[in-house]
Every structure is written in C-alpha cells, then in structure tokens.
Amino acid sequence: MNWKPILSSMRPYAPGRSIAEVKRTYGLQEVHKLASNENPYGTSPAVAEYLRSCADQFEMYPDVYTSGLRADLANYHEVDPNELIISNGSDEMVTIISRALLQPGANTVMASVTFPQYAHNAKVEGAEIRQVEMLDNGDHNLEGFLQVADEQTAIIWVCNPNNPTGNFLPSQTIKDFLDRAPKTALIVLDEAYFEYVTSSEQEDAMRWIHDYDNLLVSRTFSKAYGLASFRIGYAVANEGIIQELNKVRNPFNCNTLALGAAEVALADQQFLKDCVTKNETERTRYVAYAKENQLAIYPSETNFVLIEVPVDANEACEILLQHGYIVRSGNLLGTPGFVRVTIGTEQQNTGFFKAFDQLLTNK
C-alpha cells in the first residue's frame, strides 16, 4: 500500500495504563488514575439524570448543525452561533484546523513542550514544524514565535495554560502578541484548562474575536466539566474562519448523547465553580509539598502539576504505580526529571504524597 512516507517515522498515540491493568499487574485493590487530567469530582449530577431519561431515537443521526449546544454556547459566550464550531473533543479540533490550513510548503509555530497533537497533525499534513524553546520558567517564548514566523506560517499554536507544564500567560501578554503576530497566520489560542485559571490576569479571550480577525479560541468539555468520555470540544472565531473549517469537519462528528450531556453540563455552572474551588485548594497543597521537599514545580493554573522527581521519571512512575498511583512520565512529554500529576481529591492527594515520600526515602 502507498502510505504517506512520513508515517514510517511516526508512532500511534501511546495511552497510559488503565486502572484495571494496574490492579492486575500489581495485585492492588485500589488504584488512582492521576495521569490524564480528568475531573476527579466527575460531572454534574444533572448529566446522569439526563442520561437516564434518554431511551429512544437511537436509530437517528445526530443534529449535524449541533443546533441546541451551539445556541447555548452562543448565549453563554455572547457570540453569534455562526461564530462557533463544535468538534469531537479538542483532538478533532486540532485535526480540523490542521487539515484546513497545513500542507507542504506551509509551516506551523508552537512551543517546544506543549500539546503533542499540534506537531502530530502537522507531520501528517506535510507541513514544516517550527518549535520554539520555552523560557526558563516554562512560559511560551512569544517573542521567539514572532522571530520564526513568516509569510508561509499557516498556524501559530498558543496553549494557555500550557499542557504539560501548566504555565499561564496573562491576557495582556497574549493581546500584545496578537497585535504583532502576522495577520496571514491563524492564531489558535487553546484554552482547554481555561475554567481552572484563578489568576486575576485572565480575561475571556472569546470576547476578542471581533478585534482580531485571525484569532480562534478553543475550549473543551473534557476537563473541568468532567465529560472526557463524551468528547466535546468547541471553538469561537469570526464567521469566515468557521465557514472554512466546516468544509473539512466531518458531518455528524458529535453524537446525540454527547451533545445533550454538554448542554446539561453547561447549564450547571455551580457544579463547575465548586470543582474549581476544590482544585485550587488542592493545588496549593502540591506547591507546599514541593517547597517542603525542595522539589521544583512549574507554576500551574490547571488541574495538574509538573513536579520534579529525585530519580528517572520512568522509574518514579513505576514506583508510584506499585503504590496505586498512575501518573505521566516527563520523559514522554519533553520534560525529563519531572512527572505530570492530575490534582485529585483531598483523599487521593494525601495518599499520593505518602507514595511520593517513598521516592524521597529511596533516592
């Protein structure tokens, strides 16, 4: 078969180990998955009630226009429904954008350590990837972005807060960058963790799309809303951008149950606020733990932390697995010497610290 040549140098996405697998391998009764930045508090109880009420019309295709969720999001964000696109999670949003804009001869700019699907999709489309080293504190080097961008730059990816570091760039910093960025490039502001940010320096970037014709702001229901299994992402941009992206979006890309669940979750803003408050409280515990044990930790505004380990990151993950905690090795993320840990519940985090103590004892 005539596969694209680039595929020979690529590997499929490598998922973390499942709870069931870890239980079997280590003979554990209790295992906590703190590797995928999922909401440890689940989702709104109203979503479960909605799902219990859905028992018919499964033979029908979903609404290709995603009219209900689109209207709710438009009202919530105070934008026109035609300025919205809804996707099968943020992963598909990245694919849609890349498919529409990237090709041989074009290039795309991103941070050296960021969400890996940006580079993955660029490789598939045959575009040049220009990665800019992070600043010493883990922030995007936006000045470096401007230096490497040119007339062939099709997309500039700004992940804020950034995954996997958790770093947050103030809104004014982003706007200063947008003022100077090339107008011929689509600036994608990926805000998958927007809801978790508690900094007073964050504005709602979705209000900026009429000021910047080349800006797209992407968010998701997978993180703070706790709907990762339903795969619903969305983005806001000017109507012209959305029209072009819809040309490559697959019809019926979001299923009926997922769209309905997202509508219900969006309506329960109190549940969301409660989760964010709990997350902020627990996030400060990680900072305190790192400081107490003289460990480096990136300044996170998300529901995860990137924390230094006293041994090789893969070895640290193995030891933590033996104690029932699944985390992500920094060796896989471009941050060797660190592990990425989802901030769990108070009980989960207390147990994690006890397991981490074993790394400190054995170093």
Disulfide bonds with the S-S distance in Angstrom:
none
